[in-house]
């Protein structure tokens, strides 16, 4: 449930957006904000890794289905 909460934390996502745009720097963040941002990135990366693996499995399944 924690992963779901961190991905849907609107304020944290806004903070991430500002950070990525360069509007704020790492030095501008509190320790808590920095830790939460790092955790958000980890969760997002894990989500993308999982999506990629699912896509690979689906592609392999479709290849087998058409006989390649």
C-alpha positions as CSV (number, residue, x, y, z in Angstrom):
1,X,0.0,0.0,0.0
2,X,2.9,2.4,0.6
3,X,4.1,2.2,-3.0
4,X,0.6,3.2,-4.1
5,X,0.5,6.1,-1.7
6,X,3.9,7.5,-2.8
7,X,3.1,7.3,-6.5
8,X,-0.2,9.2,-5.9
9,X,1.1,11.8,-3.5
10,X,0.3,15.0,-5.5
11,X,2.6,17.3,-3.5
12,X,5.5,14.9,-3.9
13,X,4.8,14.7,-7.7
14,X,4.8,18.5,-7.9
15,X,8.1,18.6,-6.0
16,X,9.5,16.1,-8.4
17,X,8.4,18.1,-11.4
18,X,10.0,21.3,-10.0
19,X,13.2,19.4,-9.3
20,X,13.3,17.9,-12.8
21,X,12.7,21.4,-14.3
22,X,15.6,22.8,-12.2
23,X,13.3,25.1,-10.3
24,X,14.7,23.7,-7.1
25,X,18.0,22.0,-6.3
26,X,18.9,19.2,-4.0
27,X,20.3,21.7,-1.5
28,X,16.9,23.4,-1.3
29,X,15.2,20.2,-0.1
30,X,14.8,19.0,3.5
31,X,16.2,15.6,4.4
32,X,12.7,14.3,4.5
33,X,11.8,15.7,1.1
34,X,15.0,14.3,-0.4
35,X,14.3,10.8,1.1
36,X,10.7,10.9,-0.2
37,X,11.9,11.9,-3.7
38,X,14.5,9.1,-3.8
39,X,11.8,6.6,-2.7
40,X,9.5,8.0,-5.4
41,X,12.1,7.5,-8.1
42,X,12.8,3.9,-6.8
43,X,9.1,3.1,-7.0
44,X,8.8,4.6,-10.4
45,X,11.8,2.7,-11.7
46,X,10.5,-0.5,-10.3
47,X,7.1,0.2,-11.9
48,X,8.7,0.8,-15.3
49,X,10.9,-2.3,-15.0
50,X,7.8,-4.4,-14.3
51,X,6.0,-2.9,-17.2
52,X,8.9,-3.7,-19.5
53,X,9.1,-7.3,-18.3
54,X,5.3,-7.7,-18.9
55,X,5.7,-6.2,-22.4
56,X,8.5,-8.6,-23.2
57,X,6.4,-11.6,-22.0
58,X,3.5,-10.4,-24.1
59,X,5.7,-10.0,-27.2
60,X,7.2,-13.5,-26.7
61,X,3.7,-14.9,-26.3
62,X,2.6,-13.2,-29.5
63,X,5.7,-14.4,-31.4
64,X,5.0,-18.0,-30.3
65,X,1.4,-17.6,-31.3
66,X,2.2,-16.5,-34.9
67,X,5.0,-19.1,-35.2
68,X,8.2,-17.0,-35.1
